[in-house]
Amino acid sequence: MATTTVRLDPDEEHTLDELAEIHGGRSNALRVGLRLLAAETQRRAALADLLTEWEYEAGPVDEDAVAAMSNRYSLDS
């Protein structure tokens, strides 16, 4: 198993310590975070592919409609 050095500022170290209590240690907390980040990256890539295909089939995205939906559902852009 590989060892990696991570430099943290005091706030990040405090957060890691809090997460370590929940996840059974610092290494486990970092592994969980890494898996979550990888999953989020995969979801974003899949969404980008979906939107590209959708736009190809349905035409360009209507930015005004997107803004209206974002406002309606309180979504951050």
C-alpha positions as CSV (number, residue, x, y, z in Angstrom):
1,M,0.0,0.0,0.0
2,A,1.3,3.4,-0.9
3,T,2.0,6.3,1.5
4,T,1.2,9.9,0.5
5,T,2.1,13.0,2.4
6,V,-0.6,15.7,2.6
7,R,0.0,19.1,4.0
8,L,-3.0,20.6,5.7
9,D,-3.7,24.0,7.2
10,P,-4.9,24.1,10.8
11,D,-8.6,24.3,9.7
12,E,-8.2,21.3,7.4
13,E,-6.4,19.4,10.1
14,H,-9.3,20.1,12.5
15,T,-11.8,19.0,9.9
16,L,-9.8,15.8,9.3
17,D,-9.7,15.0,13.0
18,E,-13.5,15.4,13.3
19,L,-14.0,13.1,10.2
20,A,-11.5,10.6,11.6
21,E,-13.7,10.1,14.7
22,I,-16.6,9.3,12.4
23,H,-14.7,7.1,9.9
24,G,-12.3,5.2,12.1
25,G,-9.1,7.1,11.6
26,R,-7.5,9.7,9.5
27,S,-6.6,7.3,6.7
28,N,-10.1,6.0,6.5
29,A,-11.5,9.5,6.4
30,L,-9.2,10.4,3.5
31,R,-10.1,7.3,1.6
32,V,-13.8,8.0,2.0
33,G,-13.2,11.6,0.8
34,L,-11.2,10.3,-2.2
35,R,-13.9,7.8,-3.2
36,L,-16.6,10.5,-2.9
37,L,-14.5,12.9,-5.0
38,A,-13.9,10.2,-7.7
39,A,-17.7,9.4,-7.7
40,E,-18.6,13.1,-8.1
41,T,-16.1,13.5,-10.9
42,Q,-17.6,10.4,-12.7
43,R,-21.1,11.8,-12.2
44,R,-20.1,15.2,-13.7
45,A,-18.5,13.5,-16.7
46,A,-21.6,11.4,-17.3
47,L,-23.8,14.5,-17.0
48,A,-21.6,16.4,-19.5
49,D,-21.9,13.5,-21.9
50,L,-25.7,13.3,-21.5
51,L,-26.0,17.1,-22.0
52,T,-23.8,17.0,-25.1
53,E,-25.9,14.1,-26.6
54,W,-29.2,15.9,-25.6
55,E,-28.0,19.2,-27.2
56,Y,-27.0,17.3,-30.4
57,E,-30.5,15.7,-30.6
58,A,-32.6,18.6,-29.4
59,G,-30.6,21.7,-30.4
60,P,-28.8,24.3,-28.3
61,V,-29.7,24.9,-24.7
62,D,-32.0,27.9,-24.1
63,E,-30.0,29.8,-21.4
64,D,-33.1,31.8,-20.4
65,A,-35.0,28.5,-19.7
66,V,-32.1,27.2,-17.7
67,A,-32.0,30.4,-15.6
68,A,-35.7,30.2,-15.0
69,M,-35.5,26.6,-13.8
70,S,-32.5,27.5,-11.6
71,N,-34.5,30.3,-10.0
72,R,-37.6,28.1,-9.7
73,Y,-35.8,25.3,-8.0
74,S,-33.3,27.4,-6.1
75,L,-30.3,25.8,-7.8
76,D,-26.8,27.3,-7.8
77,S,-25.3,27.8,-11.2
